[in-house]
Amino acid sequence: MSAYRVGAVRPSQLLWTYGPGALIDLPNLSVITMGLDRWNVENCMPIEESRLLAAVRRILGPQVERLRVPPFLRDENADPMSAEGKIGVPVRPFPRWLRCVRCGLLAEYDSGLFKIKPNPYRPEQTHFIHENCEKGKNSDAVPARFLLACRNGHLDDFPWRWFVHGGESNCRGTLRFFETGASLQTENLWVKCDGPDCEASRSLVHAFGKEAQENLPACRGRHPHLDNYDGSCDAEPRAVLLGATNSWFPDTLSVLAIPIQNNLLNQLVDDGWEDFTDVESIDELRGIIRTLSRRGVLPGIAEYEPQDVWEAIQSKKNRQSINEQDVSELDIKVPEWNVLTSSSPPSDWPQFLSRKTEPPRRYGDKIVNVLLLERLREVNALLGYTRVEAPEEGTDIEDRPPRAALCRNRPEWVPACEVHGEGIFIQFSENEVRDWENRNTVKERDSNLELGHRGWRNARKLNPDDGYPGIRYAMFHTFAHMLIRELALECGYNAASIRERIYASDDPAHPMAGVLLYTAAADSDGTLGGLVELGKPGNLGKLIDQALARSEICSSDPLCSEHDPSEDRTLHAASCHACAFVAETSCERGNRYLDRALVVSTLECKEAAFFERA
């Protein structure tokens, strides 16, 4: 199967949607992306971002040598039989069970009953057929749309024989899948055995709900993308549908590419340290600089004399790098905050071009700094993935669902992608935020939100004392969502392409109070200028006015404004899809820890609002 091209996805999708272990539901068949062991690393170009690489090593181990972009076809018109045309990632048909669309035959694709019909020039037409179908020759065969998954990251074929016979059975009769009734609800989906002495049949409704545990076998600990069985697994298997979002959640790490050094050459050496760390002579260094220039890596390094670069490398080896100090912080946002709030932020760095502007006049007491980022670069790395439950950011690592591996052994590289865009950074007054936090109504809403957080984690058997981000985070987070929704109406970007980065900490030693909203349209340069233009004082003030006014009344009020998270163990208070939720690709917390009442007055609460409107 690996000899045929069967479809196309973008490189960024191999990080966020279709990475190793994920299913790709193509028009005529379903495949699973194989582990990194099977990828041709020569087709994966490296990305230089030392801060992110150091953070990845801290999590996955020091053996990780590189961040690399997933391979992609650079010439869409390349001959599919050429070396260029075969660039891609290896996949394998999964699930293994197929169903004939005419006679309902249910069997594995390697049983000999089905045959693949590849089309190298039209890969989207590659499909399986049932050659000897009794209802029509060469009938199409499609993937059986039920699978088993568990919280430990395992994925397996649905146990069709086990399920229809109610357990282990020696019957090897042909299985058939059929539908009854007009709807496709699970109670109308049936599987039956055509064995000569067997009339077993069962509805798929028994594979879901409370009785599913009694009707499904134990998890076999299978990782089909690694050709690996872990053996016994104590997690409860769950039936999932092919294409369901809970079958693969990426566990990623991201940083903004920011200059830490004041000296431009020193910063270039820091950014390209992985290439420079083992250089032993100036002659060798000249070759490295030529290679970096040819690859388009470290723009500007070729403008310096090799002798100057050599001295900068030796200087870095003889001192403790500022960069290394920064990545040792548990929160990788701290160095970003220091740069964004600097009295003289970088204004000429190739990957970070910023310009200070005045805060909106009417919000001058609340907002003390606005930074327009005319150019920025975000780099994301894939650490692993989870199934059934999404990885929770900011919680204790022991409470997270187990991170499934991307390859059999410890990875020597991980997939990464970069996003170029623009953004607006807004810094709030620390004094105003602390005064707001001391209000009794704010403390009361903080208590309710924390009770909802504890109840939510208790229900999932997680440590309730961990992971609560605090009330200032909830306020900044809600404000960011309000502004994202308003910006999307004005700047020309769709809402899903605007992302947030929240800087919230009440640590007296390193307080943070700000939000960064930036474009994150993958695989394209999101530098249209619309976002930066709206960050100018007159425009930003008007946008904040509109965002606050629009959020005071929700179409779901009064239910939305009266929502109490402590009662139903949820992670948001006065917020919903009609007023404060955004696309989950834009939100760093999956639309959790939101409360309109912390930002504006609502029908139910008027004393907790950070912004007071006339």
matplotlib code that plots the C-alpha trace (Angstrom):
import matplotlib.pyplot as plt

x = [0.0, 2.9, 3.8, 0.7, -0.1, -3.6, -4.3, -2.9, -2.8, -1.0, 2.2, 0.5, -2.3, 0.3, 0.7, -2.8, -5.1, -3.4, -0.1, 1.4, -1.4, -4.2, -6.8, -7.2, -10.7, -10.2, -13.1, -12.8, -10.7, -9.3, -5.6, -3.6, -0.4, 2.6, 5.2, 8.2, 10.4, 8.8, 9.2, 12.0, 13.8, 15.7, 12.5, 11.8, 13.5, 14.8, 13.4, 15.7, 14.2, 16.5, 14.0, 11.4, 14.0, 15.2, 11.7, 11.0, 14.2, 13.1, 10.0, 11.0, 14.7, 18.1, 18.2, 15.9, 18.3, 16.0, 12.6, 11.6, 8.8, 6.7, 7.4, 5.2, 5.0, 6.7, 5.6, 2.0, 2.6, 5.4, 5.3, 3.8, 6.3, 9.3, 11.3, 9.7, 6.2, 6.7, 7.5, 5.1, 4.4, 3.7, 0.2, -1.6, -5.3, -7.1, -9.5, -8.6, -12.3, -14.2, -17.8, -19.3, -21.8, -24.1, -24.1, -22.9, -20.0, -17.8, -14.3, -10.6, -9.0, -6.3, -8.8, -8.6, -12.2, -11.4, -8.9, -7.3, -7.7, -4.9, -4.8, -1.4, -2.4, -5.7, -4.9, -8.2, -9.8, -7.8, -10.3, -11.1, -13.6, -15.5, -14.8, -17.2, -20.1, -23.3, -25.2, -22.9, -19.3, -16.6, -18.8, -17.1, -15.9, -15.7, -14.1, -16.2, -16.9, -16.5, -13.3, -12.1, -10.0, -8.9, -7.6, -4.1, -3.8, -4.5, -6.6, -7.9, -10.4, -13.9, -14.2, -16.9, -16.8, -16.5, -19.3, -21.9, -21.3, -21.3, -17.7, -15.1, -16.5, -15.2, -17.6, -15.9, -19.0, -19.2, -20.3, -22.8, -23.6, -27.1, -29.4, -33.0, -35.4, -35.2, -32.6, -28.9, -29.2, -27.1, -30.2, -30.9, -27.3, -26.9, -24.2, -25.1, -23.2, -24.0, -22.4, -24.3, -25.2, -25.1, -27.9, -26.2, -27.0, -26.7, -27.5, -24.6, -26.6, -25.1, -21.6, -22.4, -23.7, -23.7, -23.8, -20.8, -18.4, -20.2, -20.4, -16.8, -13.6, -10.6, -8.2, -5.4, -3.0, -2.6, -0.7, -1.3, 0.9, 3.8, 2.9, 3.0, 1.0, 1.6, -0.1, -2.7, -4.2, -6.4, -8.2, -11.8, -12.1, -14.7, -16.4, -15.7, -16.8, -14.3, -13.6, -14.6, -12.6, -11.9, -9.9, -6.7, -5.8, -2.4, -0.1, 1.9, 4.2, 4.6, 6.8, 7.1, 10.4, 11.7, 15.2, 16.6, 20.0, 20.6, 23.4, 22.1, 25.0, 24.8, 21.1, 21.8, 24.3, 21.8, 19.1, 21.4, 23.3, 22.4, 24.4, 27.3, 27.7, 30.2, 32.1, 35.9, 37.4, 36.7, 36.9, 34.2, 32.2, 32.3, 30.8, 28.0, 27.2, 27.0, 24.6, 22.4, 22.2, 21.3, 18.5, 17.2, 17.9, 19.1, 18.6, 21.4, 24.1, 26.0, 26.4, 28.9, 32.6, 33.3, 35.9, 33.2, 30.8, 33.6, 34.3, 30.6, 30.5, 33.5, 32.0, 28.8, 30.7, 32.5, 29.5, 26.1, 23.7, 20.8, 18.7, 19.5, 18.5, 15.2, 14.2, 14.9, 11.8, 8.7, 6.7, 8.1, 6.1, 8.3, 11.0, 8.3, 6.7, 10.0, 10.6, 7.0, 7.0, 10.6, 11.0, 12.7, 11.3, 13.1, 12.1, 14.4, 14.7, 13.9, 11.3, 10.1, 9.2, 7.4, 6.2, 5.0, 1.8, -0.4, -3.1, -6.7, -7.3, -10.6, -8.9, -5.7, -6.1, -6.6, -4.3, -0.7, 1.0, 0.0, 2.6, 1.9, 3.7, 4.1, 5.9, 6.1, 6.8, 5.3, 6.9, 4.9, 6.2, 4.3, 5.2, 2.7, -1.0, -3.8, -7.1, -10.6, -9.4, -7.6, -4.4, -5.0, -2.7, -1.3, -2.2, 0.1, 1.7, 0.8, -2.9, -2.9, -4.0, -0.9, 0.9, 1.2, 4.5, 5.2, 7.7, 8.8, 11.9, 12.7, 12.4, 15.5, 13.4, 9.8, 7.4, 7.2, 5.7, 6.0, 3.4, 4.3, 1.9, 1.1, -0.4, -1.4, -0.1, -2.1, -0.6, -2.9, -2.1, -0.8, -2.1, -5.6, -5.7, -4.7, -7.3, -9.9, -8.8, -9.5, -13.2, -15.5, -17.7, -14.6, -13.4, -16.9, -16.9, -13.3, -14.5, -17.4, -15.2, -12.6, -15.4, -16.5, -12.9, -12.5, -15.8, -14.8, -11.5, -13.0, -15.4, -12.5, -10.5, -7.8, -6.2, -8.6, -5.8, -3.9, -4.5, -6.7, -5.2, -6.7, -9.3, -7.0, -6.4, -10.2, -10.7, -7.9, -9.0, -12.6, -11.4, -9.3, -12.2, -14.4, -11.8, -11.1, -14.8, -14.8, -11.5, -12.8, -15.6, -13.2, -9.7, -10.4, -9.1, -11.6, -12.0, -10.3, -7.1, -6.7, -5.1, -4.6, -1.7, -2.5, 0.1, -1.3, 0.6, 0.1, 3.6, 5.0, 8.5, 7.3, 3.7, 2.2, -1.0, -1.5, -2.9, -1.4, -3.8, -2.1, -2.7, -2.2, -3.2, -0.9, 1.1, 0.7, 2.1, -0.6, 0.8, -2.0, -1.7, -5.3, -4.7, -1.9, -4.0, -6.8, -4.3, -3.8, -5.3, -8.4, -9.3, -8.5, -10.5, -13.5, -13.1, -12.9, -16.1, -17.9, -16.7, -17.7, -21.1, -21.8, -20.9, -23.1, -26.2, -26.1, -28.9, -29.0, -29.6, -30.7, -29.6, -26.0, -25.4, -26.9, -24.8, -23.0, -20.1, -20.0, -23.5, -22.8, -19.0, -18.2, -15.2, -16.9, -19.4, -21.3, -20.2, -21.5, -21.3, -23.4, -21.2, -17.7, -16.7, -14.4, -13.0, -11.0, -8.0, -7.9, -8.2, -5.3, -7.7, -10.4, -13.1, -12.6, -12.2, -14.4, -16.8, -18.3, -19.1, -15.4, -15.1, -18.5, -21.6, -24.2, -27.9, -26.9, -23.7, -22.6, -19.9, -17.2, -16.6, -13.0, -14.2, -16.8, -18.8, -20.8]
y = [0.0, 2.4, 2.3, 4.2, 7.8, 7.9, 11.6, 14.9, 16.9, 20.1, 19.9, 21.7, 19.2, 16.5, 18.4, 19.3, 16.7, 13.9, 13.2, 9.8, 7.5, 9.6, 8.4, 10.2, 9.6, 9.9, 9.9, 6.1, 4.6, 5.3, 5.2, 5.7, 7.8, 5.6, 6.4, 8.6, 5.5, 5.0, 8.6, 9.6, 12.2, 13.4, 15.0, 16.8, 20.2, 21.4, 24.4, 26.4, 27.5, 26.8, 27.8, 25.4, 22.6, 23.0, 22.8, 19.7, 18.0, 18.7, 16.7, 14.0, 13.7, 15.0, 12.6, 14.9, 16.5, 18.5, 20.1, 19.2, 20.3, 17.3, 16.4, 17.9, 17.7, 20.8, 20.3, 19.4, 18.3, 15.9, 12.4, 10.2, 7.5, 9.9, 10.4, 13.9, 12.5, 9.9, 12.4, 12.1, 10.2, 6.5, 5.3, 2.0, 1.1, 1.3, 0.0, -3.4, -4.3, -3.3, -3.4, -4.0, -1.3, -3.7, -7.0, -5.8, -8.3, -7.5, -8.8, -7.7, -6.1, -8.8, -11.7, -12.1, -11.1, -7.5, -6.0, -2.6, -0.6, 2.1, 5.1, 6.8, 9.7, 10.3, 9.2, 10.3, 7.5, 4.7, 2.4, -1.2, -3.4, -6.6, -8.5, -11.3, -9.5, -11.5, -8.2, -6.7, -7.3, -5.0, -3.4, -0.7, -1.6, 1.1, 1.1, -0.2, 2.9, 1.6, 1.3, 0.7, 3.3, 3.8, 6.6, 5.1, 6.0, 2.5, 2.0, -1.2, -2.7, -3.1, -6.8, -7.7, -11.5, -11.2, -8.7, -10.5, -13.8, -12.2, -13.4, -15.9, -18.3, -20.9, -19.9, -18.5, -17.7, -14.7, -11.5, -9.1, -5.5, -4.3, -1.5, -1.4, 1.5, 4.8, 6.5, 5.6, 5.6, 2.9, 0.8, 0.5, -0.8, -4.5, -7.2, -10.8, -14.1, -16.2, -19.4, -22.6, -23.3, -19.8, -17.2, -14.7, -11.0, -7.9, -4.2, -1.7, 0.1, -2.4, -1.1, 2.3, 3.6, 2.0, -1.6, -1.2, -2.4, -5.8, -6.2, -5.3, -7.2, -5.8, -3.5, -5.3, -2.4, -1.9, 0.9, 0.2, 3.1, 1.4, -2.3, -2.8, -4.4, -3.2, -6.3, -6.1, -2.6, -1.8, 1.1, 0.7, 0.5, 2.7, 2.3, 5.4, 6.3, 6.7, 10.4, 11.2, 14.1, 12.2, 9.5, 11.7, 14.8, 16.4, 17.3, 20.3, 22.9, 26.4, 29.4, 32.8, 33.3, 36.3, 37.9, 37.3, 39.0, 42.7, 42.0, 40.8, 38.4, 36.9, 36.3, 34.6, 32.3, 31.5, 30.7, 28.5, 26.9, 23.4, 24.0, 25.8, 23.8, 21.2, 23.5, 23.1, 25.5, 28.6, 26.6, 24.3, 27.3, 28.8, 25.7, 25.7, 29.4, 28.6, 25.7, 27.8, 30.5, 28.0, 26.6, 30.0, 29.4, 32.2, 35.1, 37.6, 35.3, 35.5, 39.2, 38.7, 37.8, 34.1, 35.4, 37.5, 34.5, 32.3, 34.7, 34.9, 31.1, 30.9, 33.7, 31.7, 28.5, 30.4, 31.9, 30.7, 31.6, 33.9, 31.6, 28.5, 30.4, 31.3, 27.8, 26.5, 28.3, 26.1, 28.7, 29.3, 32.5, 34.4, 35.3, 36.3, 38.6, 40.2, 41.1, 42.3, 44.6, 45.9, 49.6, 49.3, 46.1, 44.9, 46.8, 45.4, 41.7, 39.6, 37.4, 40.0, 43.5, 45.6, 49.1, 50.8, 52.8, 54.7, 52.8, 53.9, 57.1, 56.1, 52.9, 54.6, 53.6, 49.9, 49.4, 50.7, 49.4, 48.4, 46.8, 46.4, 43.3, 43.9, 40.6, 37.6, 33.9, 31.1, 27.7, 24.6, 21.1, 17.8, 15.9, 13.1, 12.6, 11.3, 9.5, 9.8, 12.7, 15.8, 16.8, 19.5, 22.5, 23.8, 20.8, 18.5, 16.1, 13.1, 13.9, 14.1, 11.2, 9.2, 10.7, 8.1, 7.9, 9.1, 6.2, 2.9, 4.3, 7.6, 10.2, 11.8, 14.5, 15.7, 17.3, 21.1, 23.9, 27.7, 30.4, 33.9, 36.6, 39.8, 40.7, 43.1, 42.9, 44.5, 45.0, 45.8, 47.8, 45.5, 47.9, 48.0, 44.2, 43.7, 46.2, 44.3, 41.0, 42.2, 43.0, 40.7, 40.0, 38.9, 36.7, 35.1, 34.4, 33.1, 30.7, 29.4, 28.9, 27.1, 24.8, 24.0, 23.2, 20.9, 19.2, 18.7, 17.2, 15.0, 13.6, 12.5, 11.1, 13.9, 15.8, 18.7, 20.8, 21.2, 23.1, 26.0, 29.1, 31.7, 34.5, 36.9, 34.4, 33.9, 37.6, 38.1, 35.0, 36.2, 39.7, 38.0, 36.0, 39.1, 41.0, 38.0, 37.9, 41.7, 41.7, 38.9, 41.2, 44.1, 42.9, 40.5, 37.3, 34.6, 34.0, 30.6, 32.2, 34.6, 33.0, 34.1, 33.9, 34.8, 36.1, 35.9, 35.5, 37.0, 35.9, 39.0, 38.2, 37.9, 39.3, 39.1, 40.8, 40.9, 39.2, 38.7, 38.3, 37.2, 35.6, 31.9, 30.9, 27.9, 27.4, 31.1, 34.4, 36.1, 39.6, 41.3, 44.3, 44.3, 43.3, 45.8, 48.6, 47.9, 48.1, 51.8, 53.9, 55.2, 51.9, 49.7, 51.9, 51.7, 47.9, 47.4, 49.6, 47.4, 44.2, 45.2, 46.5, 43.3, 41.1, 42.8, 41.0, 37.5, 36.0, 33.1, 35.5, 35.2, 31.6, 32.4, 35.2, 33.1, 30.0, 28.9, 26.5, 25.3, 23.7, 21.6, 21.1, 23.0, 25.2, 28.4, 30.8, 33.4, 32.4, 30.3, 29.9, 33.0, 35.4, 34.3, 31.0, 31.0, 28.3, 25.8, 26.2, 29.9, 29.2, 27.9, 26.4, 24.8, 27.5, 26.9, 29.4, 32.1, 34.5, 37.6, 39.1, 39.5, 41.9, 43.6, 44.0, 41.3, 40.9, 38.8, 40.5, 44.2, 44.5, 42.2, 43.9, 45.0, 47.5, 50.1, 51.4, 54.7]
z = [0.0, 0.7, -3.0, -3.9, -3.4, -1.9, -1.1, 0.1, 3.3, 4.2, 6.3, 9.2, 9.2, 10.1, 13.3, 14.3, 12.7, 10.9, 12.8, 13.5, 14.9, 13.4, 10.9, 7.6, 6.2, 2.4, -0.1, -0.8, 2.0, 5.4, 6.3, 9.4, 9.5, 10.4, 13.1, 12.6, 12.2, 8.7, 7.5, 5.2, 7.3, 4.2, 3.0, 6.3, 6.3, 9.7, 11.6, 13.8, 17.1, 20.0, 22.8, 21.5, 20.9, 24.5, 25.8, 23.7, 25.0, 28.6, 27.9, 25.5, 26.4, 25.2, 22.3, 20.2, 17.7, 15.4, 14.7, 11.2, 8.8, 7.6, 3.9, 1.2, -2.6, -3.9, -7.5, -7.9, -11.5, -10.7, -12.2, -9.4, -10.3, -9.9, -6.7, -6.3, -6.8, -4.1, -1.4, 1.5, 4.7, 4.9, 5.6, 5.9, 5.4, 8.7, 9.9, 8.4, 8.1, 5.0, 4.0, 0.6, -0.2, -2.1, -0.3, 3.1, 3.3, 6.3, 6.3, 6.6, 3.5, 3.5, 3.7, -0.1, -0.5, -1.5, -4.0, -4.1, -7.3, -7.3, -9.6, -9.4, -11.5, -9.6, -6.1, -4.7, -6.9, -5.2, -3.6, -2.7, -4.6, -3.9, -7.2, -6.7, -5.1, -5.6, -6.3, -8.9, -10.1, -8.7, -6.1, -4.0, -0.5, 2.2, 5.6, 8.5, 10.5, 14.0, 16.0, 19.6, 21.4, 25.0, 27.2, 27.1, 23.4, 22.0, 18.8, 17.4, 14.9, 16.1, 17.4, 14.9, 15.5, 19.3, 19.3, 17.2, 19.0, 22.5, 23.2, 22.0, 19.3, 16.9, 14.3, 11.2, 9.1, 6.8, 8.5, 7.0, 7.9, 7.2, 8.1, 9.2, 9.5, 7.7, 10.0, 10.6, 14.3, 16.0, 16.9, 13.2, 12.4, 12.6, 12.1, 11.6, 11.0, 7.9, 9.4, 8.5, 12.1, 13.4, 13.3, 15.6, 15.0, 17.1, 16.9, 17.2, 19.9, 22.4, 21.7, 23.2, 26.5, 29.9, 28.7, 26.3, 28.9, 29.1, 25.3, 24.4, 25.0, 27.0, 25.3, 23.5, 23.8, 20.1, 18.4, 14.7, 13.5, 15.2, 14.4, 18.2, 20.9, 24.5, 25.8, 28.6, 29.1, 32.1, 30.5, 29.4, 25.6, 24.0, 20.6, 18.4, 15.0, 12.1, 11.8, 15.4, 16.9, 20.1, 18.3, 18.1, 20.1, 19.4, 22.3, 21.1, 22.4, 20.8, 21.3, 19.7, 17.9, 19.8, 20.0, 23.5, 22.8, 22.2, 19.8, 16.4, 15.7, 19.1, 18.6, 15.2, 16.9, 19.6, 17.0, 15.0, 17.9, 16.8, 13.6, 15.4, 18.5, 17.1, 14.7, 15.1, 12.6, 10.6, 7.4, 8.6, 9.7, 6.2, 4.8, 7.4, 6.7, 3.0, 3.7, 6.0, 3.4, 0.7, 2.9, 3.7, 7.4, 9.7, 7.3, 7.7, 9.0, 5.6, 6.0, 8.8, 8.4, 9.4, 11.9, 13.7, 13.7, 15.1, 17.9, 18.8, 18.9, 21.2, 23.4, 23.8, 24.7, 27.4, 29.1, 30.3, 27.5, 28.4, 26.1, 28.2, 31.4, 29.9, 28.7, 32.2, 33.3, 33.8, 32.0, 28.5, 28.2, 30.7, 28.1, 25.7, 28.3, 29.0, 25.4, 24.8, 27.8, 27.3, 27.2, 23.8, 22.1, 19.0, 15.9, 13.2, 13.8, 10.7, 12.5, 15.0, 13.9, 16.5, 16.9, 20.1, 20.0, 22.4, 24.4, 23.6, 25.5, 27.2, 28.6, 29.6, 33.2, 32.4, 29.5, 29.9, 26.8, 23.2, 21.0, 17.3, 16.0, 12.3, 11.8, 14.1, 13.8, 15.9, 15.9, 17.0, 17.8, 18.1, 21.2, 21.0, 21.1, 23.3, 22.6, 24.1, 26.4, 25.3, 27.0, 29.5, 29.3, 32.6, 34.7, 36.6, 34.2, 36.2, 35.8, 32.0, 29.8, 28.8, 25.9, 23.1, 21.3, 17.8, 17.1, 18.6, 20.2, 21.8, 19.0, 17.5, 15.9, 16.1, 13.5, 13.6, 11.7, 11.7, 11.2, 10.0, 10.9, 12.7, 16.1, 18.8, 22.3, 25.1, 28.6, 31.5, 34.5, 37.3, 40.0, 38.4, 38.1, 41.7, 42.9, 40.8, 42.2, 45.8, 45.2, 47.1, 44.1, 42.1, 44.9, 45.0, 41.3, 41.6, 44.3, 42.1, 39.1, 41.2, 42.7, 39.1, 38.3, 41.3, 40.5, 36.9, 37.8, 40.5, 38.0, 35.9, 38.8, 38.5, 41.3, 42.1, 43.6, 40.3, 37.1, 38.2, 36.3, 38.6, 38.2, 36.4, 33.7, 33.3, 32.9, 30.4, 28.5, 28.2, 27.1, 24.4, 23.1, 23.0, 21.0, 18.6, 17.7, 17.1, 15.1, 12.8, 11.7, 10.9, 9.9, 7.0, 8.7, 9.6, 13.3, 13.2, 11.9, 14.9, 18.0, 21.5, 23.9, 27.5, 29.9, 33.4, 36.7, 40.1, 41.3, 42.9, 41.5, 37.9, 37.5, 34.1, 32.9, 29.1, 26.0, 22.5, 19.6, 16.4, 13.0, 12.8, 9.3, 8.8, 5.5, 4.6, 5.6, 7.6, 7.1, 5.4, 7.8, 8.8, 12.4, 13.0, 11.5, 13.9, 16.8, 16.4, 19.2, 17.5, 15.9, 19.0, 21.3, 19.1, 18.8, 22.5, 22.9, 20.4, 21.9, 25.4, 24.3, 22.3, 25.3, 27.9, 26.5, 25.2, 23.1, 25.6, 28.5, 31.3, 31.3, 30.1, 32.7, 35.5, 34.9, 38.0, 37.4, 41.0, 40.5, 37.3, 37.6, 34.4, 33.6, 32.5, 34.1, 32.1, 28.6, 25.7, 21.9, 21.4, 23.3, 24.3, 22.7, 19.7, 17.4, 19.5, 17.2, 18.3, 22.0, 24.1, 26.7, 24.6, 25.5, 29.3, 32.1, 30.6, 32.4, 30.8, 34.2, 34.9, 32.0, 31.6, 33.6, 32.9, 33.8, 36.8, 38.1, 37.7, 40.4, 39.1, 35.7, 35.1, 32.5, 33.6, 30.8, 30.9]

ax = plt.figure().add_subplot(projection="3d")
ax.plot(x, y, z, "-o")
ax.set_aspect("equal")
plt.show()
